[in-house]
């Protein structure tokens, strides 16, 4: 009996302990009960250690995980996807079913995640969607309370019944118009009838909640606000008005956005509405109900009144990157962590570190509009803190199979983005030489003109000078000179711009360096004590690592 106890689960031990406690006492039973009690206590201790909440430095507990299943979508919504579309990654770059389950299991068991929402792209495009929901449903025995899905509704009617049986609890359907022609204009596709059918099906399937996500945009669909509210009259729907948010490629403008204040004034002028009490401190929506209507309306005010103070959300993109904030361009690759063989304890540590770096709040609508982030379709899916380079101590230019071998980074699957780099160098030359340069009295010719030409030409040869640099198409290069008589030096500033897959910092640095060396070469007969004092990066923007500004500028 004592040997068998060692292999029982905590639940089985608890049941057996209660049964024995109601039985007649004996010495052998007493020993057995004592052993059971010890096992239960030990199990509780283990669970306590593994169930440490996922906290940031602002006291927020994160118990809501959003997982993007794909970057693909069968619609092309104006505010979501850039007009030119997106560069899709190969399937091998996305998380597979097993990796999704492992991550979800870790988040539930280690961090106490209570809600998981699947998003996309369009999550129902994945052929294994039912299997994914069924697998994640197993985690409900470990503390997971709710599984949700956000969809555009085109395919939901086809899968609704099977999704409900698999364990899906609630659904959000994105819909921005009730007019078929307008639907085709906004989504660049047909399909309104399928979406309406999906909403009706969801209401009939007995989901815990059915919500419609509506993004009102000034001059586009704001004339339908009242029509959407009327949908709540006889149906237990929640219509969620979401402030139009800026993402790469969606041409966001402040005058297109309808704020909460504008919406509520308009709605109050036409409906008798009552504000409902919040369900929790983590609510994203401010809820109202029209008098005598069955459903509710909600307002998600990410731009004008963000809910950062109560944010409990973290995101996993389809390619396996952790985003601790929707508007934070920094990401951590958990997919790479898995594929590089990191165990759960190691992944646990890097996730906690990432969450602890979460900012108190995002920077506001106007700053967000001028910053770089993924297009919306890729979020609930470029910039990434790779676990192979930032966590495990390896670098992208070193072959992971042999730390002594170098390699050129494969950029074939990276996105092309606008990239700008500015660099600066200084060369001490002495006042006498400075005056001769300024007065164009150097025998070899116009020093600064030749130095500028040399610097620009050098940028075009960067990949030949730096072994592992990619050849980069240059859109623009310029070099400027300043005379600093106080320090007897010339300050050289360069700027380079490209629309490409790799950074352009080396080109900017090469421009300054070669320009300085050219000045030295042309003037060395007059002063052999010249000193090229420094060369450094002033600023860069675009690319995986985000913006950079030199601390003194």
C-alpha positions as CSV (number, residue, x, y, z in Angstrom):
1,X,0.0,0.0,0.0
2,X,2.8,2.4,1.0
3,X,4.7,1.7,-2.3
4,X,1.5,2.4,-4.4
5,X,1.0,5.8,-2.7
6,X,4.2,7.1,-4.2
7,X,2.7,6.9,-7.8
8,X,-0.7,8.5,-7.0
9,X,-1.6,12.0,-8.2
10,X,-2.4,14.8,-5.7
11,X,-6.1,14.5,-6.5
12,X,-6.1,10.7,-5.9
13,X,-4.2,11.2,-2.7
14,X,-6.7,13.7,-1.5
15,X,-9.7,11.5,-2.2
16,X,-8.0,8.5,-0.5
17,X,-7.1,10.6,2.5
18,X,-10.6,11.8,3.0
19,X,-11.9,8.2,2.6
20,X,-9.5,6.9,5.2
21,X,-10.3,9.7,7.6
22,X,-13.9,8.5,7.7
23,X,-12.8,4.9,8.4
24,X,-12.0,3.2,11.7
25,X,-8.7,4.2,13.1
26,X,-5.8,1.7,13.2
27,X,-2.0,2.0,13.4
28,X,-1.6,1.0,9.7
29,X,-4.2,3.4,8.5
30,X,-2.6,6.2,10.6
31,X,0.7,5.6,8.9
32,X,-1.0,5.5,5.5
33,X,-2.8,8.8,6.2
34,X,0.4,10.4,7.3
35,X,2.1,9.4,4.1
36,X,-0.8,10.7,2.0
37,X,-0.7,14.0,3.9
38,X,3.0,14.4,3.3
39,X,2.6,13.8,-0.5
40,X,-0.3,16.3,-0.7
41,X,1.8,19.0,1.2
42,X,4.8,18.4,-1.0
43,X,2.7,18.7,-4.2
44,X,1.3,22.0,-2.9
45,X,4.8,23.3,-2.3
46,X,5.8,22.3,-5.9
47,X,2.7,24.0,-7.3
48,X,3.4,27.2,-5.2
49,X,6.9,27.4,-6.7
50,X,5.7,26.9,-10.3
51,X,2.6,29.2,-9.9
52,X,4.4,32.5,-9.2
53,X,2.3,35.2,-10.9
54,X,3.7,36.9,-13.9
55,X,4.3,40.4,-12.5
56,X,5.8,43.6,-13.9
57,X,7.5,46.3,-11.9
58,X,4.3,48.3,-11.8
59,X,2.4,45.7,-9.8
60,X,0.3,44.4,-12.7
61,X,-0.4,40.6,-12.8
62,X,-0.5,39.1,-16.3
63,X,-3.0,36.3,-16.5
64,X,-4.4,36.8,-20.1
65,X,-2.4,35.4,-23.1
66,X,-3.2,36.2,-26.7
67,X,-1.8,33.8,-29.3
68,X,-1.7,34.6,-33.0
69,X,-2.1,31.4,-35.0
70,X,-1.3,32.8,-38.5
71,X,-0.3,36.0,-40.3
72,X,-2.6,35.0,-43.2
73,X,-6.1,36.4,-43.7
74,X,-8.9,36.0,-46.2
75,X,-9.8,39.7,-46.0
76,X,-7.7,42.8,-46.7
77,X,-9.2,45.4,-44.3
78,X,-8.1,49.0,-44.8
79,X,-7.1,49.7,-41.2
80,X,-5.4,46.4,-40.7
81,X,-3.3,45.4,-43.7
82,X,-1.1,47.7,-45.8
83,X,-2.4,48.3,-49.4
84,X,0.6,46.5,-50.8
85,X,-0.1,43.5,-48.6
86,X,2.5,41.9,-46.4
87,X,5.5,39.6,-46.9
88,X,4.3,36.2,-45.6
89,X,6.8,34.0,-43.8
90,X,7.3,30.4,-44.7
91,X,5.2,28.0,-42.6
92,X,8.4,26.7,-41.0
93,X,8.9,30.1,-39.3
94,X,5.5,29.9,-37.5
95,X,4.8,28.0,-34.3
96,X,3.4,24.5,-34.9
97,X,0.7,22.8,-32.8
98,X,3.1,21.2,-30.4
99,X,5.0,24.5,-29.8
100,X,1.7,26.4,-29.2
101,X,0.6,23.8,-26.7
102,X,4.0,23.8,-24.9
103,X,3.9,27.6,-24.6
104,X,0.3,27.6,-23.5
105,X,1.0,24.9,-20.9
106,X,4.0,26.8,-19.5
107,X,2.0,30.0,-19.2
108,X,-0.9,28.3,-17.5
109,X,1.1,26.1,-15.1
110,X,4.0,28.4,-14.3
111,X,2.3,31.8,-14.4
112,X,-1.3,31.2,-13.7
113,X,-2.7,32.3,-17.0
114,X,-6.5,32.1,-16.8
115,X,-7.6,33.2,-20.2
116,X,-6.2,32.5,-23.7
117,X,-7.5,34.2,-26.9
118,X,-6.6,32.9,-30.3
119,X,-6.2,35.6,-33.0
120,X,-4.5,36.0,-36.4
121,X,-4.4,37.1,-39.2
122,X,-7.5,34.9,-39.4
123,X,-7.1,32.0,-37.1
124,X,-9.7,29.8,-38.8
125,X,-7.5,29.6,-41.9
126,X,-5.3,27.1,-40.0
127,X,-6.3,23.6,-40.9
128,X,-5.5,22.3,-37.4
129,X,-7.6,24.9,-35.5
130,X,-9.9,22.3,-34.0
131,X,-6.9,20.2,-32.7
132,X,-5.4,23.4,-31.2
133,X,-8.5,24.2,-29.3
134,X,-8.9,20.7,-28.1
135,X,-5.3,20.5,-26.9
136,X,-5.5,23.8,-25.0
137,X,-8.9,22.7,-23.5
138,X,-6.9,20.1,-21.6
139,X,-5.3,22.9,-19.6
140,X,-8.7,23.8,-18.0
141,X,-7.9,21.1,-15.4
142,X,-4.7,23.1,-14.6
143,X,-6.3,26.4,-14.0
144,X,-7.2,27.8,-17.4
145,X,-10.7,29.2,-17.2
146,X,-11.5,30.5,-20.6
147,X,-10.6,30.0,-24.3
148,X,-11.7,32.8,-26.7
149,X,-11.3,33.5,-30.4
150,X,-11.2,36.6,-32.6
151,X,-12.3,36.1,-36.2
152,X,-13.5,38.0,-39.2
153,X,-16.5,35.6,-39.3
154,X,-16.1,34.5,-42.9
155,X,-15.4,30.8,-41.9
156,X,-16.8,30.8,-38.4
157,X,-20.3,29.6,-39.3
158,X,-18.7,26.5,-40.9
159,X,-16.6,25.6,-37.7
160,X,-18.8,27.0,-34.9
161,X,-20.3,23.8,-33.7
162,X,-17.0,21.9,-33.7
163,X,-15.2,24.7,-32.0
164,X,-17.8,24.8,-29.2
165,X,-17.4,21.1,-28.7
166,X,-13.6,21.4,-28.7
167,X,-13.8,23.8,-25.8
168,X,-14.1,27.3,-27.2
169,X,-16.0,29.5,-24.7
170,X,-16.4,32.9,-26.4
171,X,-16.0,34.6,-29.7
172,X,-15.3,38.1,-31.0
173,X,-16.3,38.8,-34.6
174,X,-14.8,41.8,-36.4
175,X,-17.3,43.7,-38.5
176,X,-17.2,47.3,-39.6
177,X,-20.2,47.7,-41.8
178,X,-23.7,46.2,-42.4
179,X,-23.7,47.5,-46.0
180,X,-22.6,44.8,-48.6
181,X,-21.0,47.4,-50.9
182,X,-19.2,49.1,-48.0
183,X,-18.1,45.8,-46.7
184,X,-16.4,45.0,-50.1
185,X,-14.8,48.5,-50.1
186,X,-13.4,48.2,-46.5
187,X,-12.3,44.5,-46.7
188,X,-11.5,44.5,-50.4
189,X,-13.5,41.2,-50.5
190,X,-17.1,39.9,-50.6
191,X,-18.6,38.0,-47.7
192,X,-20.9,40.1,-45.5
193,X,-23.7,37.5,-45.7
194,X,-21.3,34.9,-44.3
195,X,-20.3,37.1,-41.4
196,X,-23.9,37.8,-40.5
197,X,-24.7,34.1,-40.6
198,X,-21.7,33.5,-38.3
199,X,-23.0,35.9,-35.7
200,X,-26.4,34.3,-35.8
201,X,-24.8,30.8,-35.5
202,X,-22.6,31.9,-32.5
203,X,-25.7,33.3,-30.7
204,X,-27.5,30.0,-31.2
205,X,-24.5,27.8,-30.1
206,X,-24.6,29.0,-26.5
207,X,-21.2,30.6,-26.3
208,X,-20.5,32.5,-23.0
209,X,-20.3,35.7,-24.9
210,X,-20.5,36.9,-28.5
211,X,-18.9,40.3,-29.2
212,X,-18.7,42.4,-32.4
213,X,-15.5,44.5,-32.8
214,X,-16.4,47.7,-34.7
215,X,-13.8,50.3,-35.6
216,X,-15.6,53.6,-36.5
217,X,-13.6,55.8,-38.9
218,X,-14.6,59.3,-39.6
219,X,-16.0,59.6,-43.1
220,X,-15.9,55.9,-43.8
221,X,-18.4,54.0,-41.6
222,X,-19.3,56.4,-38.8
223,X,-22.8,56.7,-40.3
224,X,-23.6,53.2,-39.2
225,X,-22.9,53.6,-35.4
226,X,-26.6,53.7,-34.6
227,X,-27.3,50.7,-36.8
228,X,-24.8,48.6,-34.8
229,X,-26.3,49.7,-31.5
230,X,-29.7,48.5,-32.7
231,X,-28.3,45.0,-33.0
232,X,-28.2,44.8,-29.2
233,X,-32.0,45.5,-28.9
234,X,-33.1,41.8,-29.2
235,X,-29.8,39.9,-29.1
236,X,-27.3,39.3,-26.3
237,X,-24.5,40.9,-28.2
238,X,-21.8,43.2,-27.1
239,X,-20.9,45.8,-29.7
240,X,-17.4,47.1,-29.0
241,X,-16.4,50.5,-30.4
242,X,-12.6,50.4,-30.8
243,X,-10.7,53.6,-31.4
244,X,-8.9,53.6,-34.7
245,X,-5.2,52.8,-33.9
246,X,-2.0,53.5,-35.9
247,X,0.0,50.6,-37.3
248,X,2.5,50.3,-40.1
249,X,0.8,50.8,-43.5
250,X,-2.7,51.8,-42.4
251,X,-2.4,55.5,-43.1
252,X,-3.7,56.5,-39.6
253,X,-4.6,60.2,-39.1
254,X,-6.0,61.8,-36.0
255,X,-8.9,63.3,-37.9
256,X,-10.0,59.9,-38.9
257,X,-10.3,58.7,-35.4
258,X,-13.6,59.0,-33.5
259,X,-12.8,59.3,-29.8
260,X,-14.8,57.9,-26.9
261,X,-15.9,61.4,-26.0
262,X,-17.2,62.1,-29.5
263,X,-19.0,58.7,-29.6
264,X,-20.6,58.9,-26.2
265,X,-22.0,62.4,-26.9
266,X,-23.4,61.3,-30.2
267,X,-25.0,58.1,-28.7
268,X,-26.4,59.9,-25.7
269,X,-28.2,62.3,-28.0
270,X,-30.1,59.5,-29.6
271,X,-30.3,56.7,-26.9
272,X,-31.0,56.5,-23.2
273,X,-28.0,54.6,-22.0
274,X,-26.8,53.6,-18.6
275,X,-23.2,52.9,-17.6
276,X,-22.6,49.4,-16.2
277,X,-20.2,48.6,-13.4
278,X,-16.8,47.2,-14.4
279,X,-16.4,43.4,-14.1
280,X,-12.8,43.7,-13.0
281,X,-9.8,46.1,-12.9
282,X,-8.6,44.4,-16.1
283,X,-11.5,45.4,-18.2
284,X,-10.6,46.9,-21.5
285,X,-14.1,48.1,-22.4
286,X,-16.2,50.7,-20.7
287,X,-19.7,49.1,-20.8
288,X,-23.1,50.8,-21.4
289,X,-26.5,49.4,-22.0
290,X,-29.4,51.1,-23.9
291,X,-32.5,51.2,-21.7
292,X,-34.7,48.1,-22.3
293,X,-32.1,46.5,-24.8
294,X,-30.9,43.0,-24.2
295,X,-27.3,43.4,-25.3
296,X,-24.6,45.9,-24.3
297,X,-22.2,48.4,-26.0
298,X,-18.6,48.8,-25.0
299,X,-15.9,51.4,-25.7
300,X,-12.2,50.5,-26.0
301,X,-10.3,53.7,-25.8
302,X,-6.7,52.7,-26.5
303,X,-5.8,56.1,-27.9
304,X,-7.6,58.7,-25.8
305,X,-8.0,56.9,-22.5
306,X,-5.7,53.8,-22.5
307,X,-6.3,51.1,-19.9
308,X,-2.6,50.5,-19.3
309,X,-3.0,50.7,-15.5
310,X,-5.0,47.5,-15.5
311,X,-3.3,45.8,-18.4
312,X,-3.0,42.0,-17.8
313,X,-2.2,41.0,-21.4
314,X,0.7,39.5,-23.1
315,X,0.9,38.3,-26.7
316,X,2.6,35.6,-28.7
317,X,2.9,36.3,-32.4
318,X,2.4,33.6,-35.0
319,X,6.2,33.4,-35.5
320,X,6.6,32.8,-31.8
321,X,7.6,36.2,-30.5
322,X,6.5,37.5,-27.1
323,X,5.1,41.1,-27.1
324,X,4.5,42.5,-23.6
325,X,2.6,45.4,-25.0
326,X,0.6,45.8,-28.2
327,X,2.5,49.1,-29.1
328,X,6.0,48.0,-28.0
329,X,8.1,47.1,-31.0
330,X,10.5,45.0,-28.9
331,X,9.9,41.3,-29.0
332,X,11.4,38.1,-27.6
333,X,11.5,34.9,-29.7
334,X,10.1,32.1,-27.6
335,X,10.0,29.9,-30.7
336,X,13.7,30.2,-31.1
337,X,14.1,29.4,-27.4
338,X,12.2,26.1,-27.9
339,X,14.0,25.2,-31.1
340,X,17.4,26.0,-29.5
341,X,16.6,23.4,-26.8
342,X,16.0,25.7,-23.8
343,X,14.1,24.0,-21.0
344,X,11.0,25.3,-19.2
345,X,13.0,26.8,-16.3
346,X,15.2,28.8,-18.7
347,X,12.3,30.0,-20.8
348,X,10.5,30.9,-17.5
349,X,13.3,33.2,-16.6
350,X,13.5,35.1,-19.9
351,X,9.7,35.6,-19.9
352,X,9.7,37.0,-16.4
353,X,12.6,39.4,-17.4
354,X,10.7,40.5,-20.5
355,X,7.5,41.2,-18.5
356,X,9.5,43.1,-15.8
357,X,10.7,45.5,-18.5
358,X,7.1,46.3,-19.6
359,X,6.5,50.1,-19.6
360,X,3.9,51.7,-17.4
361,X,2.0,52.9,-20.4
362,X,2.3,53.5,-24.1
363,X,3.4,56.8,-25.5
364,X,0.0,58.2,-26.8
365,X,-1.7,58.4,-30.1
366,X,0.5,61.0,-31.9
367,X,3.8,59.4,-30.9
368,X,2.5,56.0,-31.8
369,X,1.5,57.2,-35.2
370,X,5.1,58.4,-35.8
371,X,6.8,55.2,-34.5
372,X,7.3,51.9,-36.2
373,X,5.4,48.7,-35.3
374,X,4.1,45.7,-37.2
375,X,1.1,46.1,-39.4
376,X,-2.0,45.1,-37.3
377,X,-2.4,41.8,-39.1
378,X,1.1,40.7,-38.0
379,X,0.7,41.7,-34.3
380,X,-1.9,39.4,-33.1
381,X,1.5,38.0,-35.1
382,X,9.7,42.6,-37.3
383,X,11.5,43.7,-34.5
384,X,12.6,40.9,-32.4
385,X,15.0,40.3,-29.5
386,X,16.2,36.9,-30.6
387,X,16.8,34.4,-27.8
388,X,19.8,33.1,-29.7
389,X,21.6,36.4,-29.6
390,X,20.2,38.2,-26.5
391,X,19.6,35.4,-24.0
392,X,21.8,32.4,-24.7
393,X,24.9,34.5,-25.6
394,X,25.2,33.5,-29.2
395,X,25.3,35.9,-32.1
396,X,23.6,35.9,-35.5
397,X,27.0,36.0,-37.4
398,X,28.2,32.9,-35.6
399,X,27.1,29.5,-36.8
400,X,25.0,28.0,-33.9
401,X,26.4,24.5,-34.7
402,X,30.0,25.6,-34.3
403,X,30.8,28.7,-32.3
404,X,34.0,29.2,-34.2
405,X,32.5,29.4,-37.7
406,X,31.2,32.7,-39.1
407,X,28.3,33.1,-41.4
408,X,26.4,35.7,-43.3
409,X,22.9,36.3,-41.8
410,X,20.1,35.1,-44.1
411,X,17.9,38.1,-44.8
412,X,15.8,36.5,-47.5
413,X,12.7,36.2,-45.3
414,X,13.1,39.6,-43.6
415,X,10.8,42.6,-44.3
416,X,12.0,45.6,-46.3
417,X,11.6,48.7,-44.2
418,X,12.7,52.3,-44.4
419,X,16.0,52.6,-42.6
420,X,18.0,55.8,-41.8
421,X,21.4,56.1,-40.1
422,X,23.4,59.1,-39.1
423,X,27.1,59.0,-38.0
424,X,29.7,61.6,-37.0
425,X,33.5,61.7,-36.9
426,X,35.9,64.5,-35.9
427,X,39.4,65.2,-37.2
428,X,41.8,67.5,-35.4
429,X,43.8,69.4,-38.0
430,X,45.0,72.7,-36.4
431,X,43.8,76.3,-37.1
432,X,46.3,77.1,-39.8
433,X,45.2,74.1,-41.9
434,X,41.6,74.8,-41.2
435,X,41.9,78.3,-42.6
436,X,43.7,77.0,-45.7
437,X,40.8,74.4,-46.3
438,X,38.2,77.1,-45.7
439,X,39.9,79.4,-48.2
440,X,40.5,76.6,-50.7
441,X,44.3,77.0,-50.6
442,X,45.3,73.3,-50.4
443,X,47.4,72.4,-53.4
444,X,45.8,69.1,-54.1
445,X,42.3,70.7,-54.6
446,X,39.1,71.4,-52.8
447,X,39.5,69.2,-49.7
448,X,35.9,69.0,-48.5
449,X,34.4,68.4,-52.0
450,X,36.9,65.5,-52.6
451,X,36.3,64.2,-49.0
452,X,32.5,64.2,-49.6
453,X,32.9,62.4,-52.9
454,X,35.2,59.8,-51.3
455,X,32.8,59.2,-48.4
456,X,29.8,58.7,-50.7
457,X,31.8,56.4,-53.0
458,X,33.0,54.4,-50.0
459,X,29.4,53.7,-48.8
460,X,28.8,51.9,-52.1
461,X,31.7,49.6,-51.3
462,X,30.8,48.8,-47.6
463,X,30.0,45.2,-48.3
464,X,33.4,44.8,-49.9
465,X,35.2,46.4,-46.9
466,X,33.2,44.7,-44.0
467,X,33.2,40.9,-44.6
468,X,29.8,40.0,-43.3
469,X,27.8,43.1,-44.5
470,X,25.1,42.7,-47.1
471,X,25.1,44.8,-50.2
472,X,22.5,47.5,-49.6
473,X,20.7,49.6,-52.2
474,X,21.3,53.2,-51.2
475,X,18.4,55.7,-51.7
476,X,20.3,58.7,-50.4
477,X,23.7,59.6,-49.0
478,X,24.9,63.0,-47.8
479,X,28.0,64.3,-45.9
480,X,28.3,67.7,-44.2
481,X,31.2,69.5,-42.6
482,X,31.4,71.9,-39.7
483,X,34.5,74.0,-38.7
484,X,35.1,74.0,-34.9
485,X,37.8,76.6,-34.4
486,X,37.7,76.3,-30.6
487,X,38.9,72.7,-30.8
488,X,40.7,73.1,-34.1
489,X,38.8,70.3,-35.7
490,X,36.4,69.5,-38.5
491,X,33.1,67.7,-37.6
492,X,31.9,65.3,-40.3
493,X,28.2,64.3,-40.3
494,X,26.8,61.6,-42.7
495,X,23.3,60.4,-43.3
496,X,22.3,57.3,-45.3
497,X,18.8,56.1,-46.2
498,X,17.5,52.9,-47.8
499,X,14.4,50.8,-48.0
500,X,15.9,47.4,-47.4
501,X,16.1,44.3,-45.2
502,X,19.2,45.2,-43.3
503,X,20.6,48.1,-41.3
504,X,22.6,50.9,-42.8
505,X,24.7,51.9,-39.9
506,X,27.9,50.6,-41.4
507,X,27.4,52.7,-44.5
508,X,27.0,55.9,-42.4
509,X,30.1,55.1,-40.4
510,X,32.1,54.2,-43.5
511,X,31.1,57.6,-45.0
512,X,32.5,59.6,-42.0
513,X,35.6,57.5,-41.7
514,X,36.7,57.7,-45.3
515,X,35.8,61.4,-45.5
516,X,38.1,62.0,-42.4
517,X,40.9,59.8,-43.9
518,X,40.6,61.8,-47.2
519,X,41.0,65.1,-45.4
520,X,44.1,63.6,-43.6
521,X,45.6,62.4,-46.9
522,X,45.1,65.8,-48.6
523,X,46.5,67.8,-45.7
524,X,49.2,65.6,-44.3
525,X,52.0,67.6,-45.9
526,X,50.9,70.6,-43.8
527,X,50.4,68.8,-40.5
528,X,51.4,65.3,-39.7
529,X,49.9,65.7,-36.1
530,X,46.3,65.4,-37.3
531,X,44.2,63.1,-35.2
532,X,40.9,61.4,-36.2
533,X,39.4,61.6,-32.8
534,X,36.3,59.5,-33.0
535,X,33.6,58.0,-35.2
536,X,30.3,57.0,-33.8
537,X,26.6,56.4,-34.6
538,X,24.4,59.4,-33.9
539,X,21.0,57.9,-34.8
540,X,19.3,55.0,-36.5
541,X,15.7,54.2,-37.2
542,X,13.9,51.1,-38.7
543,X,14.8,47.5,-38.5
544,X,14.6,44.8,-35.8
545,X,16.4,46.6,-33.0
546,X,14.3,49.7,-33.2
547,X,15.3,53.3,-33.0
548,X,18.6,54.5,-31.4
549,X,19.8,57.9,-30.4
550,X,23.3,58.6,-29.1
551,X,22.9,59.6,-25.4
552,X,24.7,62.9,-25.8
553,X,22.5,64.1,-28.7
